[in-house]
Structures are given as C-alpha cells and as structure tokens.
Amino acid sequence: MTKPNPDNRADNVEKLQTAIENTRENIQAANEAIECSSSADIEAIQAKNERRMESIHSMEAEIEDEQAARKNGYKSSNQFQ
C-alpha cells in the first residue's frame, strides 16, 4: 500500500485568489460576448455566469477557512498524517 503525499496547504490561498481572478475575467468576457449572441446563447451565458458567481462565493469561503488554518498552524485531523 502506498502512503499518500502529505497535505501541503502553504499556497492554497494564493491559488484560490488566482482562480477567483480568472473566474471574474471569464465572467467579464462572457458578458462582452452577450452583445453579439442569440437569445438562446444569452440565456446559457447568463446561467453559466451564475454558476461562476456561486463558485467565486465558495472559493471565498474556502479562502477564509485556509486563512484560519494558517493562523492555527494547519493543525489537521487527517488520519494519514
């Protein structure tokens, strides 16, 4: 049986912030595409942007969790450590 890699969370906040920035850019690009889209495409773009916003909210919550974990020294109850 192989042993899993240790949990390295040192740069999770930065990765999440980058993902949020990229998602915001995707929302902006999609909004710009709406101008030359059909009504069916517009509905699909708006629905996808809603899902993107939900993802952003989830990532922001995860950032808060990660920042709290950093503050607490990444104490984990992971059974593999």
C-alpha positions as CSV (number, residue, x, y, z in Angstrom):
1,M,0.0,0.0,0.0
2,T,1.3,3.4,-0.9
3,K,1.4,6.3,1.5
4,P,-0.4,9.4,0.4
5,N,1.5,12.6,0.0
6,P,1.4,14.9,3.0
7,D,-1.1,17.7,2.9
8,N,0.7,20.9,1.7
9,R,-1.6,23.8,2.0
10,A,1.0,26.6,2.1
11,D,-0.1,28.2,-1.2
12,N,-3.8,27.3,-1.2
13,V,-4.9,30.9,-0.5
14,E,-2.9,32.3,-3.4
15,K,-4.1,29.5,-5.8
16,L,-7.7,30.3,-4.8
17,Q,-7.2,34.0,-5.3
18,T,-5.8,33.3,-8.8
19,A,-8.8,31.1,-9.6
20,I,-11.2,33.8,-8.4
21,E,-9.4,36.4,-10.6
22,N,-9.6,34.1,-13.6
23,T,-13.3,33.3,-13.0
24,R,-14.1,37.1,-12.8
25,E,-12.2,37.6,-16.1
26,N,-14.3,34.8,-17.6
27,I,-17.5,36.4,-16.4
28,Q,-16.4,39.7,-18.0
29,A,-15.5,38.0,-21.3
30,A,-18.9,36.2,-21.3
31,N,-20.7,39.5,-20.6
32,E,-19.0,41.1,-23.6
33,A,-19.9,38.1,-25.8
34,I,-23.6,38.6,-24.9
35,E,-23.6,41.7,-27.2
36,C,-23.4,39.6,-30.3
37,S,-25.2,36.5,-29.1
38,S,-28.6,35.0,-29.9
39,S,-31.2,34.9,-27.2
40,A,-30.7,31.2,-26.5
41,D,-26.9,31.8,-26.2
42,I,-27.5,34.8,-23.9
43,E,-29.6,32.6,-21.5
44,A,-26.8,29.9,-21.5
45,I,-24.2,32.6,-20.8
46,Q,-26.2,34.1,-18.0
47,A,-26.7,30.7,-16.4
48,K,-23.0,29.9,-16.7
49,N,-22.1,33.2,-15.1
50,E,-24.5,32.5,-12.2
51,R,-22.6,29.2,-11.6
52,R,-19.4,31.1,-11.9
53,M,-20.5,33.5,-9.2
54,E,-21.5,30.6,-7.0
55,S,-18.0,29.2,-7.5
56,I,-16.5,32.5,-6.5
57,H,-18.5,32.6,-3.3
58,S,-17.4,29.0,-2.5
59,M,-13.8,29.9,-3.2
60,E,-14.0,33.0,-1.0
61,A,-15.4,30.8,1.9
62,E,-12.5,28.4,1.3
63,I,-10.0,31.2,1.5
64,E,-11.5,32.2,4.9
65,D,-11.0,28.6,6.0
66,E,-7.5,28.4,4.7
67,Q,-6.6,31.7,6.4
68,A,-7.9,30.4,9.7
69,A,-5.9,27.2,9.2
70,R,-2.8,29.3,8.6
71,K,-3.4,31.2,11.7
72,N,-3.8,28.0,13.7
73,G,-0.7,26.4,12.2
74,Y,-2.5,24.0,9.8
75,K,-3.5,21.6,12.6
76,S,-5.1,18.7,10.9
77,S,-7.2,15.8,12.0
78,N,-6.1,14.0,8.8
79,Q,-5.8,10.3,9.5
80,F,-2.9,9.9,7.1
81,Q,-0.5,12.2,8.9
